[in-house]
Amino acid sequence: MRERLAGRLIDAIGADAVRTEPEDLAVYSFDAFSGETLPSAAVLPKDARDVSAIVRIASELGEPIVPRGAGTGLCGGATPARGGIVMSFARMNRILSLDARNRRARVQPGVINLELSKQAEPHGLFFGPDPSSQKISTLGGNVGTNAGGPHALSYGSMTNHVIGLEFVTQNGEVHHTSQDDPGYDLTSALVGSEGTLGIITAIDLKLLRVPPAIRVCVAAFGDVESGSAAVSAIVGAGIVPTALEIMDRTITQAVEAHYHAGFPLDAGAVLLVEIAGEPDDMDASERAIAKIAREHGALSWRSASEAAERDALWASRKGAAGAIGRIAPNYYIQDATVPRTRLPQALHRVDEIARDHHLQVGNVFHAGDGNLHPLLMFDRRESRQVKAVMAAGTEILEACIALGGTISGEHGIGYEKRNALPYVFSADDLATMARVREVFDPKRLFNPDKIFPSGAVCGEVRAQPQAAVGAGAWL
């Protein structure tokens, strides 16, 4: 069967675009979550015509298709859970057009997120969503998980920036969507669908104007709870900075040892605040935010208006996960959200859970929109630690749900969190979602075993028991 599949694929797109050797397939068997199953083949299409041909072959032979960007996903969304064909978009990496006048861009799914902003910068434009992986993650993958990033507080996530899509359906046909079209908003339906409804081959995106002035400030607090309370008060006062990020002492010390950006090492937590707008408004905006921060226990306040200093602070924040290597060989990251007003309780509970399981935890998160990313540190060579991390990750997720939150802010559901959906959605909710998938993917060949509870199809999802909640991604 594999030989037949390989032969068909080679005939369709060429031998140089097909990988079938075990050592090659191993590269496509995992993402940043994990993975154990080898695909039957990996393919690297160059355009929508290649994608269409691959989909037709897969449909005829009953082979699953798993779309893959850069493999940075944290929930197993790009892993071949049932084998099949992994479709890498590494060769579909061109910016097809950049319309500066109308602030739009059309890109292939393999374009790196940051590359779009680099190309738009000479026109005074940039792309809003900026996940911490933006230097390596692809825009197609960002669309799949509805990625956000630190600036989602002000600019929103991918769904707020995708204005149209080109995608291939299960029969190999190429279709186009646009938010300008009348009727159902199919564009938004595809954003966040993690490759389960169709294979995206081109993306139309909004671009934003670079603000005339940007300032980044750092406030030090005695503990994470105080910093979180300040964030809630800032937004509650009607002030919406472009970003509000928090790192606790563990994370701050790790990133400062690597990046030397000048974060205070004795603080229990640091709050990174970015404000943007007209130059004449910067001082007043900073004074208003600083006043609230001090009222909630800020121990110090530092302002950075020069680009180099701002860049150093942001590089530290976005490199936080990598800096954990100074502390432990592995970490397990969670991605849950809670209402901003419940951040202090959530973080207190995270610390309790980590202590109960004798684990070290570092907290770095998008405080402005309540998106937590606790990193549980461990050594995966120690089975006790692995079990403790899995249990702690589950308890953290359950605690966030109990506080009115949900199971994912921006990493998606993928394979890892699919059995957690019954904790936040009713059986009727899941059945409705499954029916939508059945319309697009009746053969269940597009990224199977992702998003929905294990074994669930349209007629079965109502009967699904509440399975064990999955924890975060481990690295």
Beta strands, then each sheet from edge to edge (+ up, - down):
strand 1: 18-19
strand 2: 41-43
strand 3: 65-68
strand 4: 85-88
strand 5: 95-99
strand 6: 104-107
strand 7: 125-126
strand 8: 162-168
strand 9: 174-178
strand 10: 199-206
strand 11: 208-209
strand 12: 213-221
strand 13: 243-248
strand 14: 269-277
strand 15: 300-304
strand 16: 330-333
strand 17: 336-337
strand 18: 360-366
strand 19: 371-372
strand 20: 374-378
strand 21: 473-474
sheet 1: 1+ 2- 4- 3-
sheet 2: 5+ 6- 10+ 8- 9+
sheet 3: 7+ 11-
sheet 4: 15+ 12- 14+ 13- 18+ 20- 16+ 21-
sheet 5: 17+ 19-
end
